[in-house]
Structure formats: structure tokens, C-alpha cells
Amino acid sequence: MKSTAEILRSLPYFADLDDELLDDVCRKSEQLTLPAATRIIEEGTRSEEMYVIVSGQLEVTKRSPTRDVVLAELGPGDVVGEIALLDGAPRTASVVTTTSSDVVKIPGAAFEELISDSRVVRRMFRTVTSRLRGIEETLRHEERMAALGKMAAQLMHELNNPAAAVGRSSRLLSDIYQRLGDAAVALADSGSDFHGRIIQPEKPGHLDALTRSEREEALADWLSDSGLADVAWDLAPALTADGWSTADLTTATTGLDPLAAAALAKWIGLRCLAGQVLGEVSIGAERISELVRIVKDYSYLDQAPVQEINPTDGIADTLILLKHKLRQVEVVTDFPEGLPKIEAPGRDLNQVWTNLIDNAADAMEEGGILTITARADGGSVVIEVSDTGSGIDEETA
């Protein structure tokens, strides 16, 4: 078995240390063989030693609200635990072996001797800097994934209504198609001449509720009197929306026997109903398409990470994606025209808007006012977000 000095001397981190210093460190250090799943450092505990990995593999993790986030994987030659010893702070992460591993445990007293050598200090700072960069990128990735998960949940919620509406309308259209076919057969069997009878009335503009109700009731009575009581209230709203009146139906059916008149009126009503339902399908499909566009813009899919953007566009998209969380919140925005574009990572900036607006919504569970303003400040844009929520109590702050 190699001595601790031989092991450390073979590693670049310790290779050029003075013999006296290395020997003194080795006398205070200890070689350990650890089985897999051994936790050698616990997040939040006091710093008392560092470890040099001789063989095997270790995993560095940090607690999050939902799970442990893997920050790094360490192998032979790596050093861990030195950051907490440097500043005397509690451990900021946990370290556990993922395979059977050999390590050298260097206690705090030996560590103090190590950092008396400026070469070790420089290497340590290079290692610390590199590791902090890696940790920062990992945490940023976790934040992006969390934002993506939140965005996906909001998107599913927003997509649910138009998708359900399209599904319902499609099923209704299938039924209308069958009934239109039956009505067309009845028309053909009647032997009547329908040429020139079917006109397209001018569609009405906006109708107040009372006028619309009166027209629908009149049409329903007319259809019922014509032998179509079973479908009268199915067809009357669609006929009204398409501009038909009792006078129009009377003109279209004058001179026909009762069966032919009923068949024609039913066919006209079903055609109007089909057009109405097709319009609902179109609205639902457009809403879905718009949401997909918003998500694409929100995530800056297939675009450069940093580019010139209008930050208020991202805020507007985020408000749409979070609309269901803001049902009881009055949203007030003040985005003046002519704001300058800024050079920024749009995807990351949208995560900021998501977190701010989501937190504001959580703070106003019983309702309130969310105010978002934007103003130019030279070549920059200042965004201010405020809400009427309860805020953070002094103890938590």
C-alpha cells in the first residue's frame, strides 16, 4: 500500500510541495477506503476537513425545495471541502461516494499549513473559481428547467380550454354533418323545386341581449309551428346569428307543401349551425396557434441567447401564460410607445418576469392590483413591478 506522501506527490495539486511541508501534512492526514453511498460531507455542518480523491467517484449535491440537485461529479485528483475551510462557513453542499472510493482526509490543522504555500493557494483559488462557475451554471440550468416546467404547466392550463372547445365542436360538427345529409335526402325526396329560394341574408351587427332574445324566440316559434319543435331551439340562435328572420324563412318556403317547407327550413338552420360551429373551431385553433407562438417567443426558440429585444414583449407574453393565476388580480400596465430596444438574454429575462409575476400572484391570493410600468432611461429601459400583496414579514426578510 502506498504511503500518503506517495499518493499526494503523484497528484498535480501537491506534486511540487516542499518535502517538509508535505510530510507534515501527511502525518496529520488519514487514508480512507469508503464504500459506495458514504456521505463524507453534509450540507450545513461545520467545516473540519478537506478530502483528496485517490480513486472512485463522488457526487456533490445541494438541497432544493423538491429534490437534491447534482452540482458536480468528482474523480481521482480532485479536492473537495476546501471552500468551507477557507471561509470557516458551514458546508454549502453535501458530498457522497457513488462508487467504492479511496480518499485522503486532511484535517483543518494540516489545511492551515498547506495554505502557507502560495502555490497551493493559487491552485486552490483556481479550483474554487472553476467550481463556482460550474455550480452557477448548474443552478442556472435548474432555474431554467424549473421555469420551463412552470411555463409548461401554465401552457397546458391555457391550452386546455381552446383544445376542449375544438374537441366539442368537432363532435358537434360530426352530428350536424349527419343531420344535414338527412335533411338533404328529405329535400330530394320531396320533389319540390328549391331553385332561387335559398338566399343569404345580411348578417346583423352587434345585437343587444334583449333584441337577440326576441329574434331567437320568434324564430323558435316559427320553426315549432312548421313541425320542427324538436330542433327549434337548436337552430334559432344560429339562424339569428346568420341574419335570418321569420320573414326570410316565410319567403323561402312560400308555395311549398308543409313537409318540403319543414325540410328546407331545417336544412337552412343546420347549415347556419354548421357555419357557427366551424367558426368556433377556427377561434379555438387560432387561440392554440397564438399560444404556441407566445411560447416560442417566450423561450426564444432557435434564436441567439443574447440579442436586441423589447422587454415589454416578454412581459406581455408572460402575463398571457400566467393568466389563470391572475384571475382575481387586476393587472395594470403602462408601456409607452417608442421604448428603446435593449441587448439582453431574452430567455433569462423572461424567467425574471415569470418569477416576479408568479410571486406577486401568490402574494395576492384574495385578489389585488399588479402594476407593471416601463420607462426609458437614456439607452436603457427601467421596469417596475409592484403589487398590493401582504409583502414579506420582517422575520422572513
DODO-600109 format. One record per residue (C-alpha): x, y, z; residue in three letters. Coordinates in steps of 0.25 Angstrom, whole numbers, plus 5000, padded with zeros to 4 digits. Example, Ala and Ser with C-alpha at 12.3 -4.5 7.8 and 13.67 -1.06 7.14 Angstrom:
2
504949825031ALA;505549965029SER;
***
This chain:
397
500050005000MET;500550144996LYS;500850245007SER;500050365008THR;501250445003ALA;501450364991GLU;499950374988ILE;499950524989LEU;501250544982ARG;500650474970SER;499550574969LEU;499850714961PRO;499150784973TYR;500350744982PHE;501450704973ALA;502450814975ASP;502250844990LEU;503450844999ASP;503750715005ASP;503650765019GLU;502250825017LEU;501750705010LEU;502250615021ASP;501650695032ASP;500250695025VAL;500350545023CYS;500650515037ARG;499350585041LYS;498550525030SER;497850395028GLU;497550295017GLN;496150245016LEU;495450145007THR;493950175006LEU;492850085001PRO;491850144991ALA;490750234997ALA;491650285008THR;491350435012ARG;492650505015ILE;492150645015ILE;490750685020GLU;490150825015GLU;490050915027GLY;491050855036THR;492350915042ARG;493550905033SER;494650825039GLU;495450755028GLU;495650745013MET;495750625004TYR;496650584993VAL;496150474984ILE;497050364980VAL;496150264973SER;494650254971GLY;493550354969GLN;492850454978LEU;491650544975GLU;491350684980VAL;489950714983THR;489150834988LYS;487750824995ARG;486550894987SER;485150904991PRO;484750784983THR;486050694982ARG;487550694983ASP;488250764971VAL;489550704966VAL;490550814965LEU;491750734961ALA;492450594960GLU;493850584965LEU;494850474962GLY;496350444965PRO;497250564967GLY;496050654971ASP;496050724984VAL;494750754992VAL;494350825005GLY;495450935004GLU;494451055001ILE;493751045014ALA;495051035021LEU;495551155014LEU;494451245020ASP;494051165032GLY;492651155028ALA;491651035029PRO;491750945017ARG;490950995005THR;490750854999ALA;490750705002SER;491750604996VAL;491450454995VAL;492250344989THR;491550284977THR;492550164976THR;493550104985SER;494650214987SER;495950234993ASP;496150374999VAL;497250455007VAL;496550525019LYS;497350655022ILE;496950725035PRO;496750865037GLY;498150885045ALA;498850825033ALA;498050905023PHE;498551035030GLU;499950985028GLU;499650955013LEU;499151095010ILE;500451155016SER;501051115002ASP;500651224992SER;500651114980ARG;499551034988VAL;498751164990VAL;498751194975ARG;498351054971ARG;497251054981MET;496651184976PHE;496751134962ARG;495951014966THR;494951094975VAL;494751194963THR;494551074953SER;493651004962ARG;492751124966LEU;492651154951ARG;492151004949GLY;491151024961ILE;490651154956GLU;490351094942GLU;489750964948THR;488851054957LEU;488451144945ARG;488151014937HIS;487250974949GLU;486551104949GLU;486351094934ARG;485750954936MET;484851004947ALA;484351124939ALA;484151024927LEU;483350934936GLY;482551054941LYS;482351104927MET;481950964922ALA;480850954934ALA;480351094930GLN;480251064915LEU;479550934918MET;478551004926HIS;478351114915GLU;478251014904LEU;477250924911ASN;476051024909ASN;476251044894PRO;476650894892ALA;475450854899ALA;474550954891ALA;475150894878VAL;474850754882GLY;473450784886ARG;473150864873SER;473750754865SER;472850654871ARG;471650744869LEU;472050764854LEU;472050614852SER;470650614857ASP;470250734849ILE;470850674836TYR;469950544838GLN;468750634840ARG;469050714828LEU;469150594820GLY;467850544825ASP;467150684822ALA;467750684808ALA;467150544805VAL;465750594811ALA;465850714801LEU;466150624789ALA;465050524793ASP;464050644794SER;464150664779GLY;464050814780SER;464850924772ASP;465750994782PHE;466451084771HIS;466551224776GLY;465951204789ARG;467151204798ILE;467751344800ILE;468851394809GLN;468251504818PRO;469251614822GLU;469851574836LYS;469451674847PRO;470351754854GLY;470451754869HIS;469151724875LEU;468751754890ASP;468351634898ALA;466851674898LEU;466751694883THR;467551564881ARG;466651484890SER;465351544884GLU;465851494870ARG;466251354875GLU;464951334881GLU;464151384869ALA;464951284860LEU;464751174870ALA;463251194870ASP;463251194854TRP;464051064854LEU;463151004864SER;461951044856ASP;462550984844SER;462750844850GLY;464150864855LEU;463950874870ALA;464950774874ASP;466050854868VAL;465450994869ALA;466451044880TRP;467650974874ASP;467451054861LEU;466851184865ALA;468151244871PRO;468951204859ALA;467951264849LEU;467951394857THR;469451404857ALA;469451384842ASP;468351494839GLY;467151404837TRP;465751454841SER;464351394841THR;464051484829ALA;465251424821ASP;464851274825LEU;463451304821THR;463951364807THR;464851244805ALA;463751144808THR;462551204802THR;461851114792GLY;462450984797LEU;461650874804ASP;461750864819PRO;462750754818LEU;463650814808ALA;463550954815ALA;464050884828ALA;465150804821ALA;465650934815LEU;465551014828ALA;466350904835LYS;467450894824TRP;467651054825ILE;467651044840GLY;468650934840LEU;469551004830ARG;469551124839CYS;469851044851LEU;471050974844ALA;471651104840GLY;471551154854GLN;472151034860VAL;473251044849LEU;473551184854GLY;473751134868GLU;474751024863VAL;475451134856SER;475451224868ILE;476051114877GLY;477051074866ALA;477551214865GLU;477651224880ARG;478451104881ILE;479351154870SER;479551284877GLU;479951214890LEU;480951134882VAL;481451264876ARG;481551324890ILE;482351204896VAL;483251214884LYS;483551364886ASP;483651344901TYR;484651234900SER;485451304889TYR;485451164881LEU;486451164870ASP;486951304874GLN;488251354879ALA;488451354894PRO;488751504894VAL;488051604884GLN;487351734883GLU;485951714890ILE;484751794894ASN;484651754909PRO;483151784910THR;482851684899ASP;483351574908GLY;482551634920ILE;481251634911ALA;481551484907ASP;481751444922THR;480451514926LEU;479751424916ILE;480451304920LEU;480151334935LEU;478651384932LYS;478051274940HIS;478851314953LYS;478351454951LEU;476851434950ARG;476651504963GLN;477651614961VAL;477551744953GLU;478751754944VAL;479151904941VAL;480251924931THR;480852054926ASP;481752024914PHE;481952154906PRO;482252154891GLU;483652174886GLY;484352104897LEU;485852074892PRO;486251924890LYS;487251864899ILE;488351764897GLU;488051654907ALA;487851494909PRO;486351494906GLY;486051354911ARG;486751384924ASP;485951524925LEU;484651444923ASN;484951354935GLN;485151484943VAL;483751534939TRP;483151394941THR;483751394956ASN;483351534959LEU;481851524954ILE;481651384959ASP;482151424973ASN;481251544972ALA;480051454969ALA;480451374981ASP;480451494990ALA;479051534985MET;478251404987GLU;477051484991GLU;477151584979GLY;477951714978GLY;478551804967ILE;479851764960LEU;480551894954THR;481651884943ILE;482252004937THR;483352034927ALA;484152164924ARG;485352204916ALA;486552244924ASP;487552284913GLY;487852164905GLY;487352074916SER;485952024920VAL;485452034934VAL;484351924938ILE;483651944951GLU;482751834957VAL;481851854969SER;480651784976ASP;479751804987THR;480051674994GLY;480451655008SER;481951665006GLY;483051595013ILE;482951595028ASP;484151655036GLU;484551515042GLU;484651455028THR;485351575022ALA;
***
